[in-house]
Structure formats: structure tokens, C-alpha cells
Amino acid sequence: MRNGGLLGRPALGHPLDALVAARGTLFVWAPVCMAGGIGGYFSLSREPGAGLWMLCGLGLALVLVWAWYAGPRWRPLALALALVLGGGLVAAARSHWVAAPVLGHRYYGPVTGRVVVLDRSLSDFPRVTLDRVMLSRVASEATPARVRVTLRGRLPGITPEPGQVVMITAHLSPPPGPAEPGGFDFRRMAWFDRLGATGYATSPLMLWQPARGAWLGRLRMDLARAIRARIPGQPGAFAAAVATGERGGIARATADDLRASNLAHLLAISGLHMGLLTGFVFAALRLALALIPPLALRLPAKKIAAVGALAAAMAYLALSGGSIATQRAFVMAAVMLGAVLADRRALTLRSVALAALIILLLQPESLTEPGFQMSFAATTALVAAFGALRGRAWRPGAAPLRAALALVFSSFVAGLATAPIAAASFNRLAEYGLLANVLSVPVMGLVVMPAAVIAALMAPVGLAGPALWAMGLGAQWILAVAHWVAGLSGAVVPVVTPPGWVLPVLALGALLLMLWRGRLRWGGALVMAAALAGWTMAERPALLISADGRLAGLMTPSGRALSSATAAGFAARSWLENDGDAAARDAAAARPGFAGSKTARTFDLGRWSGVVLGRRAAPDMLQAACRKDAIVITAAAAPGFRGPCRIFDAGSLARQGAVAINPEGDRLIVRRADQVAGDRPWVRMPRPYSQRRRDGGPPMSRGGAAR
């Protein structure tokens, strides 16, 4: 027998024979290999030139030829390498395909554009995203494709609706960089959303042209208003968010309770909602056909039900606004229903892998988003766990008991799979998230989503009232559970941000444990243990400086002390969250570490002394403060200033971003945000847009200060 194998299976004498033996299960690793190439692209510190990408394309072609002619031992490796190269090329192509102008300076003036997205900011103000933007004194080729404006005005204005062309006087800036070196870089997310400026307005929003087209957006708003009218209070806002994706009515307190109880995922129209919707429609259609024997005997009821469920998923995608998370959920549902149409088992790891491949090809940037990571982590873990249980003889009790145990088991597996991602991304663990999900997800699946489908079917004949009443009861129960769980002692556990390598290595170990067949899979547990050990050794910077120079954060034995209780609120919140510190900003500012007046806050960092100077005090105090072994931080610009100190002024910070400092002997190890972020399209500004201002002003830096 060939290679001494048994039953046609080659003997494992050669190291690559393990791949030959596992060739029937290797497809599930295809998205992992592609993700490796995409992740490699996003981890680069410098954007490769066209020549290097041409070499990669040539290499991909050669590897594909090698895969065609290679034997069974080398073909899996060749295909894996091709997927890695293909992932990098797809990510690069997407990055340059979405390129759009980024505002190169601070702007104050009229902003005109069409409303495309309505949501709320972190500060709970309404917010609009506009496309087809026009800015005064800014050329069309330098105008961002999209801008986002937070509406802080107290004067009444119009209620914006999708499709309206509106005008407002706003303050705009380029998308901000990370709050600290290596932190979350909003610029990258904005780049792929073609969002070239963000800002705020205190003046009222005015209607320039009524909505034309965008009928789906207006229908969505009308449905949300109708649901909130029939279901009062926050349950109505929750029901509207679930049905239409419109979350403008969700109060800040409600959102906080949902996050603290690990139920915030119920607000985002994602895989859970799409799965519940399509599952209910599929089951209802199949049952309806089964109740009519002539049809059940003559028609493929299962496939007809799958087509109907797919149509419902498409309608839900269109009605909900088609967010990135909803698009991912639709792709996953379409793959599963396509498997039913092809007479294949729907819930398999191959189906999950195919859905992941499609999404990574269309939106490779999704790999860096917590939504993608958590969706596929939960789905993969659930399919793998139930697959491992399939065929086992252990079947406890009656059907209701089995259903209850399956629910608890599903919540446990999904929560375990997503917990590290949630902790790394949001710096918190919901201690009682399993309890909240066990009490809420069944109501979501058995009451809220079926009632939403029935209400949609009965609304044209005016009989949606009973279904909406049931939907409101379900929403009320979920919010009550969220409020109760969020109020429990220790409901939220703060978590320190892990080193950048931890999450990818942890994911690789988990995938090896779930996907590999054979004893090598247990090596995944060792890889995961190493990653978790690395997480526990995470170190935070001794001193952080905000990108505007108005705030410094000093690590002390009692936690990070802040130089101000009011300055740079977003940076302060981000620093404390990344430290795994649950203290409020005021409490952190009251910690010992800084002394002196508000205009000159002094501190010590090892043998170095430091001072944070206010903008107005800096001209008079800068010379005296700048001495040997001193760190001077100021929100004022100090062009041309020379002295023996290390100075971080508004000009240098505007060019280089936030700063992290660690003392090491007689040296200071300084990391700057833009040095860590590298020379990437979303970091650097396109030359035509950043070199000059249209109003004749001086060239501007990224932060808006004149060089």
C-alpha cells in the first residue's frame, strides 16, 4: 500500500503527511490564512510601494502555479501561502479603493450635505453623517466625501431625516488620532468609512432641500417613530432599534445598563437578530407547508422555506440601514440558507469559514473590528462545541430540560469565546453576563423577534397592535434584566489593555483547539495559556500626554493621576480604561501625583521633574521651567524655543500626536503616536489636501496648528 498507509490513508512518516491526512478538513483554515495576510498588512509601519505590490502579485501567481503542480504533501502549504498573499493584496486594494480627501485643517463655517446616517454621540447628543458635502472656501477636490457633526445646539432646528439636504454652521477637524501611542486609531476606521472630518455645531440645523429618493431611509424612520408611539418609553426605543436599527431613542442610562450586563449586542442588528429572524421565518414557512398535505407531498417545503427566509433576511438588511454588522450577519445567513438549498448541512464549520472568506474579501478591514471578531468567535465556538456533542448518547430528561440546558450551554460557550475580545476591546468584563443572557436571549428569540415579524406582516391591514404589545412586553423584560444585573455588586470588572500580540496569539490558539483534528489541537491550549500569561504582564506607560498638551496622566501607586479634571475628556477616559481603572475622571484628578496651581501643575518622574503649563501661563513661565532634567508640557505653541529641558508643546504634539514616556535609568523612553502608527494612508494626509488652505492661510499640521 502507498507509503504504508492503511485504508488509503498515508502513513505519517513525513511531517507534511499530517496535512495530507487532514485534507478533508483544511478548508476551515482558509479564512485564517487570509486573515494572516490582512493582519500583516494592517500591522505594517509603512505603506508598501507599487513595486512591492507588483512583486507580491507575481509571487501569488507563482504560488498558484506551484499549488497546481505540487503533490498532495505540498499543495496545502502552497494554497495557504497563496491565501496569505491574497489577503495582503485584498487589504491594500481596499485601502486605496476607499481613499477620499481628509480635511487638512480646522474649519469653522457653513456645512451643506445630504443626511445618510443618524445616531448619537458618546456624550448623548444627536449626530448626523453627511455626504455630498460642500464647505465654504474649500475646493471640491479637497472636500471630504463624508463629515460627521454632533448637534449640541439648544435652539430648535429641523428633525433630520435620511435623504434631506441640510445646512449648518459647524466646527470641523480631521479625524483625531489615538489617545495614546498604540491605542485605538479612529483615523483608520474613518478612512474606510470615507469619513474625512468630524466636529460639532451649536447652531440649529436648517433644511436646504427636502428628501428625494432614500425612501428606505425614510420608511425606516417612519417605522421607528410608529413603534415608539405604540410602545412608550425605553422599551419602545429598544423595540425600534431591534426592528429598524434606529437607536436615536436609546437613553444613555439604558445603553450603560445594557453594556454592564453584556446585553449591548441585542441593540446591534447582527448575527443573533438575523439568525432569529431567518430561523423563525424558515420554521414558520416549513410548518405552514407541512399543514397542507397536497403541497407538502409535491413541493420541496424545506427549500421553499429557505428561499422565504432568505427574502426576509434581504428585507431586514435593507430596512435596517445595511450597517457593516448587518451586512456580515446577512452574508452568514445567506451562506447557511444556501447550504440548505444545496442539500448540505447548514451549521458546519465549512459554512462559517465560507462566510468569513466572503466578508474578508469584500471588507478586509472588518478583521480589525470587534464586531467581526466576536461574531465569528461565537459562531465558530458554538458550531465546534455542538459538533463535538453530536452523536453522544447523553440526553438528559425531557425536551424542555434539554432545551434549557442547551440554552445555558450556548450562552456559556458564546460568552467564553467572546469574553477575551470584549475585554481587550472595551476594557471590561461583565461578571454576570451569562446570567443576563440566559434570562434575556430566550425572550428575544421566542417573543421579540417573532412579534416583530408578525407585526410587519399584519401592519398593512392595521392589525399589528397585538404583536407590538407582545414585542413591548419582551423589550420591557430585557431592559428590566439589564437594569437589575447592572446594579449587582461587581457587575463590571475593569481590565487592562493587553499587549498588541496577545489577542492574535490567543485567537490562533483557540482556532487550533477548535479546528484541528488530532493530538496537535491540544497545543492550542498551551498557546492560549501563553497569551493569557502575557496579558497578565501588561505594562502601562508611566506618563501620558494628550495630543493637545492640555492633559498629562502620571502612573502612581494608587492609579493614574490626572493633571486636570476637565481637560481632554476623551483622552482621560481612554487612559483610565486602558489602565483597567474604573475611577471617574474627577477621582483620578484628585489622586496624589500633581501639585501646584491650575496654570502650573508639577510632578516627579523618577529623577526627572515636570510641569504642565497652561496656555496663557506658558509665555511667562516657560523659560524658568525649562531646566536640566525637566519635562515641560504645554498647550501653547513654542516655535523656535531652545533649552535644556524636554519640551512637548502644542506644535510638536500636533505633528506627532499623543506621547507616552517611561524613565529608564538616565534616559527617557519616548513613544509618539504617529511614530507607532507609521506612514499609512489613514495617518498621512494626501498632499493636495494638506499642503495649503484655500483661504490663503499658512500650511497646517495634522492637528491644525501652523507649522
VEXBABA-711763 format. One record per atom (N, C-alpha, C): x, y, z. Coordinates in steps of 0.05 Angstrom, whole numbers, plus 5000, padded with zeros to 4 digits. Layout:
<recs>
XYZ/...
</recs>
This chain:
<recs>
501749765000/500050005000/501850255000/500950464986/502650704983/503350825010/506050875013/507050995037/506350835063/505550585059/504950425082/502450505096/500750655083/498250755097/496250535099/494250575116/492050395119/489550515109/487950355095/485350445084/485750695066/487950695051/488450915033/489551165046/489951165072/490951395086/494051365089/495551565080/498451535081/499451515109/501651365113/502951355139/504251625145/504251695170/505151955178/508151945183/509751865163/512651865166/513852135160/512752275141/513652535133/512152745149/513452965157/511953165173/509453275159/509553295132/507253405118/505053205113/505552955120/503452755117/501052805134/501452955156/499153025173/497253205158/498353375141/496553545124/495053385103/496453185092/495053005073/492852855087/493352755111/491252605125/488852785133/489353045136/487253225145/486053395122/486653305096/485953475074/482853525072/481253355083/478353395082/477353605101/479053685119/478253885140/479754145138/481454175118/483254405117/481854665107/479454635094/478154875083/477555075106/477054985130/476355165151/478655345158/481155275150/483455445155/483855655134/482255645112/482655845091/482256135101/480156195116/479856475125/482056545146/483056345160/485156405179/487756495165/488356355143/490656435127/490256715114/487956755103/487357025092/487557235113/486457185136/486557375158/489457435166/491257225163/494057275169/495257485150/494557465124/495557665105/494357945110/491757955117/490458215122/491658335148/491958175168/493158265193/495958365189/497458225172/500158305166/500258575153/498358625135/498258895121/497659115142/495759065159/495059275178/497159315200/498859125204/500959155224/503459295213/503659345187/505959465175/506259755186/508759835189/509260105198/509560305175/509660195151/510060365127/508460245104/507060415089/505560325066/507460235044/507259985035/508959895013/508360044987/510460064971/510160204945/508960014924/508460134901/507259984879/509059754870/511659794871/513559584862/513359334880/513159374906/512959144924/510358994920/508159144915/505559014910/505558854884/507058954864/507258804839/508858544844/510858564860/512358314867/510558124882/508958224900/507058044915/505057914895/504058074876/502257964856/503557744840/506057794832/507557594817/508057354834/508757394859/509157174877/506557004881/504257144882/501757004885/501256824860/501856934837/501456774812/503256534812/505756564820/507656344820/506856134841/505856224864/504956034884/502555874875/500756004860/498355864850/499255654829/501255724813/502255524794/503555294809/505055354830/506255154846/504054974859/501955094869/499754934881/498554754860/498354844835/497154674814/498754434808/501454464808/503154244801/504254094825/503954204849/505154074873/503653814879/505053644893/503853394901/502053434926/500753234935/498853254958/500253354984/502853304986/504153405010/504553705011/505253814988/505954104987/503654284979/501654164968/499454334958/498054494981/497554375004/496254535025/497954775033/500654735035/502354965042/502355175020/502355094995/502255284973/499655444974/497455314978/494955454979/494755635003/495855555026/495955725049/497555975044/499855945031/501456185024/500056365005/498656244986/497156404967/494956564981/493656445000/491556585015/492756815032/495156775043/496456985058/497157215040/498357165017/499057374998/496457504988/494457344982/491957464972/490657634993/490757565018/489657735039/490958005041/493658005039/495058265039/494358435015/494158314992/493558464967/490658574968/488758414979/486058504981/485858735000/487258725023/487158945042/488359195030/490559175016/491759405004/489959524982/488759354966/486959454945/484659594957/483459484978/481159614991/482059885003/484359895016/485260135028/485560365008/486460304984/486860514964/484260564948/482460364948/479960394934/478160594948/478160594975/476460774990/477661044995/480061094985/481461344990/479661584983/479561775001/477962024997/479362245012/478862495004/480162725017/479662735047/481762815062/481562855090/482063155096/480363275111/480663565117/483363615129/484763805118/487563855127/487864075147/485764185158/485964405177/483364425192/483464585214/480964635228/479264825211/476664775212/474864925195/472465015212/471665275208/469265375220/467765525199/465265435194/463665565173/461365395165/460065465144/457665315135/458365045124/456764845130/457064575120/454364495108/454464405083/452064315070/452464035060/450463865064/450663585055/448163435059/448063195048/445763015049/445962835073/443862805089/443862635112/443862345104/445862185114/445961905107/445861725132/446661825155/446661675180/445761855202/444061745220/443261885244/443861705268/445261805288/445861655312/446361855335/447561755356/448161925379/451061895387/452162115397/454962115405/455261995433/457761955442/458261845468/457262035490/457162295484/456062485503/453062505501/451762335486/448862305484/447562535469/449062675452/447862865434/447162735407/445162835393/444562725366/446862795347/447162615328/449462645309/448562575281/449562725261/448862665233/451362625218/451262435199/453462405179/452362495152/453962655139/453162775113/454962685091/453862645067/455462615044/454762835024/455962825000/455563044980/456063314994/458363335007/458963555025/459963795009/459264035018/460264285008/461164455032/463664555030/464864725051/465664985039/465265195053/465965465043/469065485042/470065595020/472965655016/474565395014/473365175010/474864915006/474164804979/476164754963/475664664935/474364384936/472964324915/471464074914/473263834916/475663854903/477563624904/478763584931/478563784949/479663764976/477463724997/474963704988/472663685007/472263385014/472063325040/471563045047/469062925035/469162665030/466862535019/464562525040/465262495065/463362495087/464362655110/462562775125/463262905150/461162825171/461962835196/460162755218/460062985238/457663085244/457263315261/455463245284/456463305309/454863265333/453363525338/450763495342/448963725345/448563795374/450064005383/449964085411/448164335415/446964435394/445464685396/442964655413/442364865428/439964875445/437564995430/438165145408/435965265393/434665055376/431965065373/430664865357/431364875328/431664655316/432164635288/430464415276/430864345252/429264135239/430063865251/428263675250/428963395257/429963255232/432563195231/433763085207/432662815199/432462765174/431662505163/433462435140/433862175136/435562085113/434562195087/436462295071/435862395044/435562695044/435162825066/434963125067/437663245061/437663475047/440063635044/439763855065/441763875083/441564055106/443964245106/443764455121/445964645124/446264715153/448764745162/449264815190/451964945192/452365115211/454965235216/456365065237/458664955230/459964755247/462964805249/464064695271/466964675275/467764395265/469664375246/470564125236/473564095240/474463855243/477363795245/477863525231/480363465225/480963205214/480262995235/479762745228/479262535248/481562515267/480962505293/483162505313/484762255313/487262275321/489062045324/488561905350/490161705357/489761555382/490261725406/488961655428/489261795453/491961745466/493261525457/495961455467/497361285445/499961285445/501361125424/500560825426/499760725403/498960445402/496060395409/494560605416/491760585423/489960565399/487360555404/485460545382/485760785365/486060745338/486460965320/483861005304/482361205312/479861265299/480261335270/482661445263/483161525235/482861285216/483761055224/483560825206/480660745201/478960745222/476160685218/474860895200/475561155205/474461365189/475261345160/477761255155/478761235128/477061035112/476460815124/474960605109/471960685108/471060865125/468360965123/468261215105/470561295093/470761535077/469861785092/470461785118/469762005136/472162185138/471962425125/474262595124/474462815145/472362855161/472363055182/470262995202/470763075227/468763055248/468663325263/466463375276/466263625291/463563655305/462963895311/460563955326/459364215318/456864265325/455464515318/453764585342/453564845347/451764945368/449465105356/449565135330/447365275316/445265075307/442865165301/440664985292/441164875264/440264635260/440364505234/438164615216/438764695192/436864805173/436464635149/434064615139/433364455116/434064625091/435664505073/436364625048/434664525025/434364255024/432564125005/431163895018/428663855012/427263615023/428363355013/427763145027/428862885020/427862794992/429662704976/429062594950/430362324948/428862124938/429961854939/430161764968/432061604974/432561505001/429961415015/428161295000/425561225011/425761015032/427860845030/428160635050/428960765077/430760965075/431461105100/429161245113/427461375097/425061505109/423061295120/422761075105/421060865115/422060755142/424660725144/425860635169/425260825192/425561085187/424961285208/421961285215/420261265195/417361255200/416661015217/417760785210/417260545226/418260565255/420660685258/421660725285/419860905301/418961125289/417161305303/414461165310/413461005291/410960865296/411160665319/413460525320/413860335342/414060475368/415560695369/415860845394/413160965403/411461035383/408861145390/407060925403/407260675393/405560465404/406760335429/409360345432/410660235456/412160465470/411060575491/412260815503/414760755518/416360965522/418760955539/421060805525/422960725542/425260585533/424760315520/422760165529/422159915514/421459965485/420060195479/419460255452/421960335436/423760475449/426360545436/427960295430/427960105449/429359845445/428059695422/425459675422/424059535400/424559655373/424659925372/425260065347/428060005338/429959995357/432759935349/432959655339/431559465351/431659185342/430459155314/428259295309/426759255284/428059415261/429059645267/429959825245/432859905247/434259855269/436959945272/437160235281/434960375285/434960655292/435160675322/437460765333/437960765361/437861045374/436761235359/436761505369/435161545395/433261375400/431561395424/432661265449/434861115446/436060975469/437461175487/436661195512/437861385531/440561275540/442261465549/444961395557/444861185580/443061225599/442861045622/442160755613/440360745594/439560475583/441860345569/443360495553/445660385539/447760295559/448160445580/450160365601/449360105615/446760075621/445859835634/446159595615/445659625590/445959405571/448859325568/450659525568/453559455566/454459315592/453659415615/454559305640/453559015644/451258955632/450158685635/450858505611/452558595593/453358445569/451058385551/449158575550/446858545532/446858755510/449058905507/449159115487/448958995459/449758745456/449658615430/446758595420/444858605438/442058585429/441158835415/442559065418/441859305404/442859315376/445159185371/446359185344/445058965327/444159035304/442958835286/445258675274/445658445286/447958275279/447057985275/448957805279/448357525273/446057415290/445857495315/443657395331/440957465320/440657725313/438057815303/437457675276/439457675258/438957555232/438457255235/439757125253/439256845257/436556785268/435656945288/433056915299/430856965279/431257185263/429257255243/428957035222/431256955210/431156755189/430256485200/431056425224/430256165236/427156155240/426056385250/423156395254/421656375228/422556525208/421156525182/421456245169/423856125170/424255865159/422455655172/422355665199/420655465213/417755515208/416955765207/414055825203/413155745175/414755795155/414055725127/414055415124/415955285136/416054995133/413654865147/412954975171/410654875185/408054925170/407855165158/405455225143/405055045119/407254985105/407054795082/406554515092/407654435115/407154165125/404254125133/402854345140/400054325148/398154285124/399254315100/397554275075/398654035061/397653795066/398853545055/399253555025/397353655008/397953644979/400453804972/400854024985/403254174979/405754044991/405453945016/407753815029/408753575014/406953435000/407753194985/408953254958/408253484947/409053544919/411253754917/411653914938/413554134936/415854084956/418254184949/420554174967/420254384989/418754315010/418054515031/420554635044/422554475048/424954575062/426354785045/426454745019/427854945002/426055194998/423555154996/421755394994/422055565020/422055425043/422455575068/425055715069/427155595057/429855725057/429755975039/428455955016/428156184998/426656415012/424456345026/422956545040/424556675062/426056515077/427756625098/429856805087/431056735064/433056905051/431857165042/429357155032/428057405024/427557585049/426757455071/426357615096/428957735105/431157585103/433757695111/434557935094/433957915067/434558135049/432958385056/430358345062/428658565070/429658695096/430458525115/431458625141/434058785137/435758685120/438258825114/437659105102/435859125083/435259375071/433859565090/431959465106/430459635124/432159735147/434059585156/435659655179/437859855173/438159935147/440260125140/442760005130/443059735131/445359605119/448059675132/448159685159/450759735172/452659505166/455159555173/457259345169/456559095184/455659125209/454958885225/452658735212/450658875202/448358745189/449158615163/450958735148/451958605124/453358345130/454958345151/456258095159/454257885166/452257965182/450157775190/448657665166/448157835147/446657745123/448357545107/450957595104/452657405090/452657135104/452857145130/452856885145/450156745141/447956885143/445356765140/445056655111/445956815091/445656725064/447256475058/449656445070/451256205067/449855965079/448756005103/447355785116/444855695100/443255885090/440955815075/441655705048/443955805036/444855685011/445655395015/446755325038/447355045043/444754875044/442654985055/440054835055/439154795026/439355005009/438454974982/440154764967/442654744975/444454544962/444454274975/442454234993/442253975007/444653915024/445854115036/448054075054/447254155082/448654065102/448154145129/448854445132/447054605143/447454895144/449554975165/449354875189/451054965210/453554785212/455554835196/458054695197/460354895197/462654805205/464954975205/465755065177/465154905157/465654985129/463855215121/461355215130/459655445124/460555695137/461455675162/462455905176/465056015162/466755825154/469155905140/468556045114/466655945099/465856075074/464756355078/463156385099/462056655105/464356845112/466256745128/468556915136/470256995111/470656805093/472156865069/470757085052/468157065049/466757265033/466957535046/466657555072/466757815085/469657925084/471657755088/474457855087/475157945059/474057825038/474557915011/473158185005/470758225015/469258465010/470158695028/470658635053/471258835073/473558735091/475958735080/478258625096/478758785122/477959035123/478359195147/476659085170/474658925164/472958815185/474558655205/476758535196/478458375213/479258525239/479658785236/480658945259/478359035277/475858975271/473659075286/472558865306/471958955330/470958765350/468458615341/466758745325/464258615316/464758365300/466658385281/467358155265/468557935283/470458015299/471857825316/469957675335/468157825347/466357695366/464257525352/463257615329/461257465314/462357185306/464757185295/465756925285/466956765308/467856895329/468856745352/466456585364/464256725368/461856595380/460856375362/460556435336/459456235317/461255995315/463856035312/465655815309/465655645334/465655765358/465655615383/463155455386/460855575379/458255435382/458155195363/458855235338/458755015318/460754795327/463154865336/465054665344/464154515369/462954665388/462154535413/459754345408/457754435393/455554255388/456254025369/458254085352/459153865335/460553655351/461953735372/463353535389/461253375405/458953495411/456953355426/455153185408/455253235382/453353085364/453952785365/451952635368/452252345368/452752225396/453052405416/453452305443/450852185454/451151985470/448751845480/447451995503/448852185515/447752325539/445552515530/443152455537/440852635531/439152655556/439652855573/438352875599/435352955597/433652815612/430952895616/429252935591/427053085595/425153135574/426053365557/424553415536/425253615516/425653895528/423753985546/424154255558/426854275573/427554065588/430054075603/432454085584/432353925562/434453935543/434754205530/432454335524/432454595512/433754795532/433054775557/434154955577/437154915580/438054665581/440854615583/442354705558/441154675535/442354765510/442755065510/440755205521/440855495523/443155585541/443255465565/445455535583/448155475571/448355235559/450855155546/451655345524/449655425507/450255615485/451255885496/449855985516/450756245528/453456225540/454055995553/456655965565/458855955544/458455795523/460455765502/460856035487/458656165480/458956425465/460256635483/459456645509/460656835527/463656785532/464356525534/467156455538/468856535513/467656495489/469156555465/469556845460/467557005468/467657295462/468857455485/469057345509/469957495532/472657625529/474757475519/477357595515/477257825496/475757805474/475558015454/474258265466/472058215481/470658445493/472458575514/473858415529/475658525550/477958695537/479058585516/481258735503/480258985488/477858975477/476859195461/475559415478/474159335499/472659525515/473559545544/475659395551/476959415578/474959365600/473159175596/471259095617/470358815613/469758685635/468458425634/465858445650/463658355637/461058345651/460958095668/461258125694/461457895712/458957715710/456657835706/454157675706/452957675678/454657685658/453657685630/452257425623/453257195633/451956945627/449056945639/448757035663/446157045676/444257225660/445257455652/443557645637/442657525610/444557395596/443857285570/441957045573/442356885593/440456655597/437656755602/437356975616/434757085622/433557245599/435257345581/434257525560/434157405532/436157255524/436257155497/433756975490/432856805508/430356655501/428056845495/427757055511/425557245506/425957385479/428457435472/429057565447/428257375424/428857115427/428256935405/425456835404/424056815427/421456695427/419256905427/419857155434/417857365436/418457605418/420757735422/421257985409/421457955379/423157775369/423557755340/421057635326/419857425336/417357325323/415157545323/414857695345/412857905345/413458125325/416058185321/416858375301/416058285273/416558025267/415757925240/412757925237/411257845257/408357845255/407258125252/408458315267/407558595265/408058705237/410358635225/410858725198/408858605178/408058355182/406158235163/403358345167/402658415191/399858505197/399558805195/401758955194/401459245193/399959345169/400259235144/398759335121/395659315125/394659135142/391759115145/390959235173/392859375186/392259505211/391859335235/393059095235/392758905257/395358845271/397259045271/399858995283/399759045314/397559145324/397459215353/398158995372/396858755370/397458545389/400458455388/401558445363/404358365361/406158575373/405558825369/407259035381/406959035411/404558975422/404258945451/406058725462/406158495448/407858285457/410758365455/411458495433/414258585429/415058785452/413258955460/413759145482/414158995508/412658795513/413058635538/415758505538/416558385516/419158265514/421358465518/421158705506/423158915509/423259005538/420959035550/420859125578/422358925596/421958665591/423258465607/426258475604/427258505579/430158515574/431358755587/430058985586/431159225599/431159195629/429059065640/428959025669/431258845678/431858635662/434058455668/436658605667/437058775646/439458935643/439859115667/437759255675/437959435698/438559295724/437359065728/437858905753/440658805754/441558685731/444258565731/446358785733/445959015719/447959235721/448159345749/446059315765/446159425792/447359235812/447958985804/449258795823/452058885829/452958825854/455658895862/457658745845/459658885835/461758765818/460758685791/458658805780/457558735754/459658775732/461258975734/463259045714/466059025726/467758875714/470558845723/472358985703/473759205711/475559335692/477959155685/478859175660/481059005650/483159185637/485659135642/487859285629/488059205600/488859385583/489259325555/491659145552/491358925537/493558735533/495558845513/498058735513/499858795491/498658715464/499558855443/498358815417/498458535406/500458375415/500758105404/498857905417/497757975440/496357775457/493857675443/492157855433/489557765422/489957585397/491757655377/492157475355/493157205363/495057195382/496156935391/493956775406/492356915422/490156775436/488156665416/487556815395/485756715374/486856475359/489456485353/490756265339/490656015356/491156035382/490955805400/488155695401/486155875403/483355785404/482555645378/483455755355/482755625330/484155355327/486555335336/487955075335/486454865352/485454955375/484054775393/481354695381/479954875367/477254815357/477354685329/479254755312/479154675284/480854435277/483054405291/484954195283/483853925292/484453725277/483653445284/486253285290/486453185314/488753045322/489953155348/492053025357/493253095383/494453375383/495253475359/496453735358/494553955368/491953905367/489954105375/490454195404/491454005421/491754085449/494054275453/495754305432/497754515433/496454785433/494054805423/492655065423/492155155452/491654975470/491255055498/493855175509/496155065502/498655185511/499155465499/498455495474/498655755461/496855965475/494455885481/492556065495/493656135523/494755935537/495755985564/498156185562/499756165542/502056345539/500956635534/498956655517/497756915511/496557045536/495056885552/493856985576/496057065596/498256915597/500456985615/501657255607/501857295580/502857545570/501057785577/498457725577/496457935584/496958025613/497457835631/497757905659/500258065664/502158065646/504658215649/504558485633/502158565625/501858825611/502859055628/504459225616/505459465629/504459715617/503759905633/502660155623/504660375625/504560575608/506560795608/506460945635/508861035643/509061195668/507861465665/508061585641/506961855637/505761865609/503361975608/501962015582/501362305579/501562395554/501062675547/498962685524/496862835527/494862855507/495863005482/494562955460/495463075434/495163375433/493563495451/493363785451/495063915473/496463755489/498263865510/496763965535/494163925536/492664035559/492463845582/493263595579/492863395600/495263205601/496063135625/498162935630/497062735650/497862485647/497062275665/499462135676/499862135703/502162015716/501361765731/502661545725/502061295739/503261305768/501561255787/502361265816/501461005829/502360955854/501560705868/498560685870/497060905871/494160895874/492660905847/494160895825/492960905798/493861155784/492961195760/493861425744/492561685755/494361875761/493462145769/493362325745/491262485743/490962675720/491562955729/492763105711/493463385717/491063565718/488863485706/486463655705/483963485706/481863585718/479363445719/477563505696/478263705679/476463795658/477663775630/480363775628/481563795601/481563515588/481463525561/481763285544/480263045555/477663075556/475962865569/476162595556/476262585529/476462325515/479062185521/481262345521/483862225527/483962115556/482862275575/482762185603/481261925606/478961915594/477261675595/478661435583/479961475560/481361255546/483761155563/485261335575/487561255591/486661085615/484661175629/483761025652/482660755644/481060745623/480060485613/482360295606/484360405591/486560235583/488260135607/488260295628/489560215653/488059995668/485559945660/483859765676/482959905701/482560165700/481960325724/479060425721/477360355740/474560435739/474060705752/476060855760/475761115773/474561315753/472961495764/471961725748/474161925744/473862095724/475862295718/476462475741/474362565756/474762735779/476362605800/475762345805/477262195826/480162165818/480662115792/483462085783/484962345786/483662575781/484962835783/485562905812/484062785831/484562835859/486762665872/487762465857/489862295867/492462455871/494062375891/496662505894/498462435870/499962635861/501762595838/502462865826/500463045825/500863315814/500363515837/501863725836/501663945856/501764205842/501364425857/501564685845/498864795836/498965035823/496565165814/495565045788/493165125780/492065025755/493665095731/495065325732/496665415709/499465285708/500365155730/502965035731/502864795749/502164565738/501864315754/504564165753/505864135776/508464005778/508163705785/510163545777/510263265783/513063165782/513562925792/516162795791/515962525777/517962475760/518062215746/520862115748/521361945769/524061855774/525762095782/528062115770/529762345776/528962595760/526962565743/526062785726/523862935741/523863195739/521663365748/520163465724/517563515728/515963605705/513963815713/512863955693/510864155698/508964155673/506364195679/504364235658/503464525659/504264675639/503664965638/501165015622/499465185633/497065275618/497865445594/495965465576/496565615551/497365905557/495966035575/496466325580/498966355597/499566175615/501866205633/504466135619/504365985597/506765875585/508766095577/507966315563/509966515555/511566625578/510266665601/511766785623/513366585639/512566335640/513766135658/515565935643/515465935617/516865725602/519865735607/521065975606/523965995608/524865895636/523465965657/524265885684/523765585688/521665475675/521065195679/522965015664/524165115643/525864945626/528664935637/529364725652/531964685663/532864395658/535264325665/536264065660/534563855676/534163625664/532663415676/529763495683/528663655665/525863745668/524263675644/521663615648/519763565627/517663785628/517463925606/515564155604/513364075584/510864095593/508564035576/506864285575/506064365551/504364605549/502564585524/500164705528/498264715505/498864955488/500865115495/501665345478/503765265458/503865395436/505965345416/508465495424/510765355421/513365475428/515265445405/514665565382/516465535358/519165655363/521265505357/523965605359/525065615387/523565525407/524565535435/526765315438/528865395451/531065215457/531765225486/532364995498/533064985526/533964715534/534964675558/536064415567/533864215574/531364295574/529164115583/528163955559/526463755565/524963615544/522163755543/521663885521/519164045519/517263915499/514763905507/512563805490/510464025488/510664175466/508864395463/506664335442/504764525438/502564475420/503464415392/505564545383/506464505355/507564225351/509364125369/510463855365/508363645370/506563685389/504463485394/502563475371/501963705359/500163705336/501263545313/503863555309/505163395287/505463105294/505963045319/506762765326/504662615343/502662755352/500462615367/501162575396/499562425410/499862375439/502562235444/503462265469/506162165476/505961995501/507561775501/507961605524/510861605532/511461635558/514161665568/514561465590/516861325589/517761155611/520661215618/521261265644/524061305651/525661045651/528061055642/529760815642/532660905649/533260885674/535860985683/536061285680/538161375665/538461655660/537061755635/535561575622/534261655597/531261655600/529961785581/527061775579/526461635552/524861425554/523961275530/521361405521/521461545499/519161695489/517961555464/515361505465/513861395442/511761595434/511761655408/509761845398/507761695381/505261785381/503061645369/503561595339/504361805325/504661775296/507161605289/509161595306/511361415301/510461125304/508761065323/507760795326/505860725304/504060915296/502160865275/503460825248/505760955243/507160915218/506161095196/507361055173/506661215149/504561055133/502061085141/499860945128/497961145115/496261055097/494461245083/492561395103/491661265124/489861395143/491361565163/494061555163/495561715181/496561965167/497861925144/498762155129/496462275113/496662535107/494662665092/495462685062/493662635044/494362675016/495462955011/497562974995/498863224991/497063454982/495363414962/493763634953/491863744975/491263584995/489363675015/490663785040/493163735044/494363825069/496564035066/497364095042/499564285039/498764575044/496264645036/495564925039/492564945044/491765175055/489065235060/487965405037/485465365032/484265515009/483965805015/483865885041/483466165047/486166315049/488366195040/490866335038/492466325064/491666175084/493066155109/495565985106/497165965127/499665815126/499165515125/501165365116/500865075116/500264975144/498664765146/497664665171/498764395177/499064335203/499864065212/497363895215/497663635223/495363465226/493463565248/494563685268/492863775290/491664045285/492364175263/491164435257/492864665264/495064635277/496764865285/498664935262/499265185259/501065265238/503865175244/505165075223/507964985228/509865225229/
</recs>
